[in-house]
Amino acid sequence: MSRWVLHIDMDAFFASCEQLTRPTLRGRPVLVGGRGGRGVVAGASYEARKYGARSAMPMLRARALVGSQAVVVQPRKEVYRLASRRVFDILRREVGLVEQLSIDEGYIEPAELVGWDAHEVEKWANNLRAQIREETGLPSSIGAGSGKQSAKIASGLAKPDGTRVIPAQLHDEILGPLPVGKLWGVGPMTQAKLRSLGVSTIADLAALSRREIISTLGSTIGPGLWDLARGIDDRPVAPRAVAKQVSTEHTYPEDLTTHNQVDAAVLRAGKGAHRRLKDDGRGARTISVKLRMSDFRIESRSVTLPYATDDVDTLLAMAKTLIRYPDEVGPIRLVGVSFSGLEEARQDVLFPELDRHMPRRVFQDTDWEIGVRSTPEEKAAAEARLEIQETQHDTWFPTQDVTHPVFGHGWIQGVGHGVISVRFETRTTGPGKTRTFTEDDPELRPGDPIESLDWHNWMKTQEN
């Protein structure tokens, strides 16, 4: 009996969360990301995508494409994280087993769908999407197929806010004409190798012989890609192993005694840890550098970012700020770099201007007893004691959440000439009214972004 794997992908997730909690933005081209000159688009609403804006695009370029009607919103990771949690809670409640890939997408394989026809599966998926919409207010798309690959491609074809089912018998007809780059694991280098064989579509790849595949792509990845092209995909849907951290460390045969040697060692370990982070699929908030000296003393220093990222330049730059050198601690024999505070937020993009507010205090743990290390619990407790509490911004900024004792929760639409313009609204209020205040109005305070979701009843059930 045929299996059905479903891939669910939340539509324009970050932008949809902003439009959900700020009703005035519904139907408008929203760009989520950094506002500065080096800002990057983390998410774009479908209204903005019509102009060519997309995720990972420089914000200046996206704003130029959309024009003056673009609304640029500072990212609110707290809102996205909580919205993701509620969506995946629904999936686990309705299905049980979920393989979550990132903050806004995952796989399910409902046992009850085994042997169903395509029409029945489509109806079931539409009901699930309706359930998610009813409980969260967020749109989603679902793709269904006989394996993960076809389900993933189907969800892309279903966007936005739709369902697409690809039965096994229609695999070649629907997927065959698509570019070979649509297949899992086919990147630019693999595409270049395949082009040398005249392969441009999935059907072209499927038509090759096993010998041609292995001679071109090797025996490790070649056969797997060939199977996917032919619709053979029996990979199971299973929860991903949850690691608390990823790390790489190296012990050197000769002690490191110069700045350049230590810099190179941190770079080597940092790149190794980053490769593991990318394989894990999450972003990291905490960067740690570990040193073991020639007398076996161990020192660990850490810094925590205000957001999770997998950007290699940011992570390595933070690791470099933690280095201590031989002229400070003595000859060094081991250097390690680890990334922790992992969050299922693979799509969170680096917002460079946030670095200005980055906490610079570091947690230090020096273990003076030879061969003995602090336990993770002890390190966590020490780090918690030194955790920097979020402080009020020195100045107000557009799209910041605020609260007022009379008007409730709102967000800043504009700031200038000593005046703040605030739109008071949440998910449940509908478009709110705009009011103005002086910058020093004592009743206007920074607000909790979570309040804009107005999910108080659901949050109470989570506490219980």
C-alpha positions, -999 to +999 in steps of 0.1 A: +000+000+000+013+035-009+028+058+017+021+095+018+047+120+031+036+155+036+058+186+037+043+217+054+058+251+048+045+283+064+040+309+038+063+340+040+065+331+077+082+362+092+062+386+071+030+367+078+036+370+115+040+407+111+008+411+091-010+389+116-001+409+146-002+443+129-034+444+109-026+477+092+002+458+073-022+432+058-021+435+020+009+457+020+045+449+008+063+440+040+101+435+043+114+420+075+150+427+082+177+452+090+171+488+081+207+499+079+229+501+048+242+465+054+207+451+063+195+419+048+159+408+040+149+380+064+114+377+050+092+393+023+055+392+021+039+380-012+029+416-019+066+425-018+077+394-038+056+406-067+082+434-072+111+409-071+120+412-034+131+380-016+148+367+014+186+371+017+185+401-007+203+433+005+176+455+020+187+485-001+180+464-032+147+452-020+135+487-010+145+500-044+125+472-061+093+478-040+095+515-039+081+540-014+052+517-004+076+492+012+072+487+049+105+477+066+100+459+099+127+452+124+127+414+131+110+401+162+124+367+169+102+362+200+071+364+180+083+341+153+096+315+178+063+314+197+042+312+165+064+284+152+059+265+185+021+268+183+021+256+147+042+225+154+022+218+186-009+216+163+010+192+140+021+169+168-014+169+183-030+160+149-004+136+136+020+126+164+054+123+148+068+154+132+103+160+116+108+197+120+133+211+096+134+247+106+113+274+123+087+272+096+088+238+078+087+201+085+076+166+074+048+144+086+037+109+075+002+103+089-004+066+093-041+069+085-033+081+049-016+049+038-034+036+008-055+067+003-060+082-032-047+116-042-081+133-038-085+120-002-050+131+007-056+166-007-088+169+013-071+158+045-042+183+039-066+211+033-084+204+066-050+205+084-042+238+068-076+252+078-070+240+114-037+258+115-053+290+100-082+288+125-059+285+156-030+307+146-042+330+118-013+320+097-013+307+061+006+275+051+012+253+021+013+215+020+028+192-005+022+154-006+041+127-024+054+092-021+086+104-004+103+135+011+116+147-022+083+148-041+065+163-010+091+191-007+088+200-044+050+197-042+048+223-013+067+247-035+043+242-063+014+247-039+024+282-027+010+304-016-017+290+007-024+258-012-021+221-014-004+200-042-004+162-043+019+143-065+010+106-068+038+081-074+024+073-108+026+110-119+061+115-105+078+115-140+051+136-156+052+164-130+087+164-117+105+153-148+105+186-167+117+206-136+153+218-133+176+193-118+186+219-092+152+213-076+165+179-063+178+176-027+216+180-026+221+193-062+240+225-057+259+247-083+290+224-085+269+193-090+248+211-116+280+221-134+291+185-136+257+173-148+256+200-175+288+184-190+266+154-196+238+174-211+216+171-180+194+201-172+161+185-159+152+158-134+141+136-164+176+140-179+192+128-147+168+099-144+176+088-180+213+083-172+228+049-165+241+040-131+276+039-145+274+074-159+261+087-125+289+071-105+316+082-130+303+118-128+292+123-092+309+094-074+296+064-056+287+083-024+261+109-036+255+098-072+233+068-067+212+086-041+205+115-064+197+091-093+171+074-071+155+107-062+153+116-099+135+083-106+111+087-077+127+063-054+128+078-019+123+057+011+138+080+037+118+078+069+101+108+086+117+109+120+123+136+147+157+151+143+183+144+170+185+175+192+220+184+201+227+210+228+258+222+211+282+216+183+320+219+187+354+212+173+387+211+192+423+202+183+452+193+205+485+204+191+518+183+193+537+215+201+525+243+223+511+274+207+532+304+217+523+332+193+493+353+185+493+341+149+493+305+159+464+309+183+444+330+157+449+302+131+439+275+156+406+294+165+399+299+128+404+261+122+382+250+151+356+277+143+352+265+107+350+229+118+322+238+144+304+258+117+303+229+093+286+208+120+263+237+128+252+239+091+247+201+091+225+205+122+203+230+105+199+254+134+214+288+144+235+294+175+233+322+200+263+314+222+298+312+210+325+297+233+363+294+230+381+268+251+418+268+258+439+241+276+473+254+286+505+234+288+500+229+326+465+215+319+446+245+331+413+248+312+397+281+304+364+287+287+350+321+276+316+327+260+295+354+245+258+353+238+242+371+208+207+386+210+197+364+180+205+330+166+226+328+135+245+304+113+265+332+096+301+321+096+316+356+096+296+366+126+304+335+146+341+336+138+343+373+146+327+366+180+350+337+187+380+360+179+368+385+206+371+357+232+407+347+225+434+350+252+469+346+240+501+329+254+515+362+268+483+363+290+478+326+299+510+308+290+517+282+263+485+267+248+481+230+238+444+228+229+420+252+212+383+245+207+353+264+195+317+255+203+283+269+194+253+264+217+220+280+225+208+263+193+175+274+179+154+259+151+157+291+132+177+282+102+161+310+082+170+337+107+194+359+087+222+381+101+211+416+108+244+435+111+230+466+128+220+445+158+256+441+166+256+476+180+235+463+209+254+430+213+263+421+248+300+421+252+304+407+287+317+371+286+314+342+310+347+328+322+353+294+337+389+286+347+395+250+360+428+249+378+427+212+388+446+190+363+423+168+342+390+180+358+364+200+339+333+218+351+300+200+344+276+215+319+252+222+348+279+242+366+287+262+335+251+269+328+245+281+363+276+304+361+265+317+327+230+324+340+244+345+369+263+366+344+235+368+318+229+404+307+193+415+310+177+433+281+177+470+287+155+497+273+168+512+241+183+547+244+162+559+216+129+549+200+129+533+166+103+525+139+084+492+143+094+490+180+067+475+203+053+499+229+027+499+255+005+527+270-016+524+302-047+539+283-043+527+247-027+494+253-002+477+230+011+492+198+041+498+175+060+528+164+052+540+129+075+570+129+100+590+150+113+625+144+116+660+157+108+649+192+075+632+183+066+595+181+037+582+160+022+550+174-003+526+159-022+508+186-033+474+174-028+436+179-038+404+162-074+407+175-081+444+173-082+450+135-065+481+121-058+505+150-057+542+154-025+563+153-017+586+181+013+609+186+034+614+217+065+634+227+096+613+229+098+618+267+062+609+274+065+590+307+035+568+300+049+554+268+071+524+275+088+496+255+063+467+250+067+430+249+064+418+213+046+387+224+016+408+235+009+416+198-001+380+193-028+382+220-026+345+227-031+348+264-055+318+268-033+295+248-002+306+267-020+299+300-026+263+289+011+260+281+020+271+316-003+244+330 
